[in-house]
């Protein structure tokens, strides 16, 4: 199943695709009397509100889609004419550091013996087609294509064996990094939070793919191109720590909430992006995330 947001007739709406094409799930729920449950002033956080109300449980979605099939009403969306929006604005984004051997090596680092993570903030998140904005004078800025994990349920102290039960789905993330600033801060003994948490430094999307459609992750490639030229190409099997181990490690110290996003690390081949560039991150089973650079 895919969960996405589109602008439909001038309003942002949540859409779901269970294999037969996207349906306007917002309109469907309104017709079923759930308007108050999905209403709100901030549409970018609507998905999180719906998660907290149980309106995105797989069984609930299937029940609504079955009703729609027999309702005589048409909720189908022609997504060829629509551009996906930012799927959700996460309350927090947690990134994994040095989770691919060759990426650690290209940065002159050893692989860590335990998952090492850092934070990006909600201001970083932008959607498909939105601009990555590079501040003037910041120095080299790099792309980092990554698999994103969207949390669906509150998770604290979760074991790797139980981690699958808290995953809503998977998406694509570009963990944009001010590399020159990161090296400067690290060299001076300071945290490199600023280098990761600038506005627009976490494009994500184009939608969320649920585990039943995306898993197993093994054999799936992640690729990054800039202006059509290959930069990164890795297989998800090569992640040093897998998704269950990452969730276990984070949740021992940080409670994960519905709608939180984990960026699982990037393969080798990271490189600079400049104003005027077009960056594309692709992951098998999810699709393409395209963003221009300004």
Steps between C-alpha positions, in 0.01 A plus 500: 500500500617853424399801709546845346381858499391686185351840428150420369271779383693752703509302823767265637359153545625166624492220244551125521578239236440136582612381158222633279605866489474789741169588662416831670502356851415836656182532296417136569528547876295819490224312320515240778453765772861541610535867402573625853765232550700605194442877518767736624680822423828329410455256209869399510434338838167345405659160450638510855160594645342214308763259630423605854127441438551156348380610156803360320495151646525256205177322590312829533627618160401172338149530645461849356631396160260206492211734582610736222508216250131427561381855568443598138711811560823577319795603718767419239776756444679550170845549649650559156361851535600543866829568675562325833532728801720455804345180645530626859699743709672281759523625856855371503742355247773269626789422267750217511870583477746275311258214441658393169857370492614673181344833602683485833822419314462787252473737796809350663306330781462150640164330534353552848445201728149623585241716322599867519224750437439873479200731460360715226206729567157536345600815310724279284209312344389588147309297245545378143584783261569746782827692487808416702624844601872541561591801719760729348854458621436167671755308293460152354159336542451129426210273411445181702229268366351282772220261588255666738297311761174661616389400850133409541470432874661628819819304559708501818743225589401294196704189421623432149267199488198724562612798294293405196182564696568873535582573133236678293708479185799607296581808298797672333712761678778727376707578810650821359817596688711815512818294473757776530329639809466151645875442470578840649273446800630147558860617475433765764342245733145631459179309412416516130126547551499826299644323196208257494201701619472791258172586328416262210782258588272191515295454183280192540233311309343459256280280724514237773497132404372261766712201609273241338585650160862604564647215699726313478748782450774267381607542138350847466724773360530864596631728226579871481553702185581869460400650166455146372853388591540209746642582842389232748392139451465264793303193605305522825652169613829688544376714788723431800202495737159394373172679570402281801837558669477874434154527655611298802806721553313831470198399706715401799569871554248696292129427484392481138158647427256444213624693199865513604750432223824303509754553220702179493830621351646544154718291269827624356512757221377809683596817319435869455178658380485852358237756411328392180554128559222240496542224758316169465497226765344167404431190710363179354144443617441865591572717197678831434554812705599798284608841629661804335778690675482876552 
